[in-house]
């Protein structure tokens, strides 16, 4: 799957992001493993070189263009799935201290093999987001959090914002037309002690639209959040 890696290098350069030969090789290995494992574990519906390069790799590393992540920052990728955006970020920024969180163990088995093969360090955590955010080790502990999710913004915020320490930023990566969700999330963001900092809309090479919400912790996290998963889904904050 060298095609995905070379395509990524081209796409990234067009966006002003430079990928070294060593990083290109890591992305090649990543694409190969993703396709290989996807035959036995359902990791992604996107397996063609163009799709992997644009929808997975480029979409992940574009966070570095739109969000400022300090050197050596602690990063948690929530519901990481096949490792997006966390692993591509770590490839581009080895200085980051990465935690990959997912509730499905078979995905984490893949990620353990992936990180070992790529030679990158990451803590791999098997837990649901609302459970991990109640643990002292992870609660309000990260300077940067990310999630690519289809959940509505009020729900996503309650799952993810509790991981942020004071001044930390959550990057909510959404699809096209998600800008209208900003208003629906205002109450949840405020209740969770955070502030919407920026909304960015952009388009991937094949024309797929993306919306990125950047939300910063500006106040304390109330002790009652996050609630139990069933309550979050049934009664979103508003």
Secondary structure, DSSP 8 states (H G I E B T S, - for coil): -HHHHHHHHHHHHHTT----HHHHHHHHHHHHHHHHHHTTS---S--SHHHIIIIIIIHHHTHHHHS---TT-EEEEET-TTTTTHHHHHHH-TTSEEEEEES-HHHHHHHHHHHHHHT---EEEES-HHHHTTSTTTTT-EEEEEEE--S-HHHHHHHHGGGEEEEEEEEEEEETTGGGHHHHHHHHHHHTTEEEEEEEEEE-TTS-EEEEEEEEE-S---TT-S--HHHHHHS---
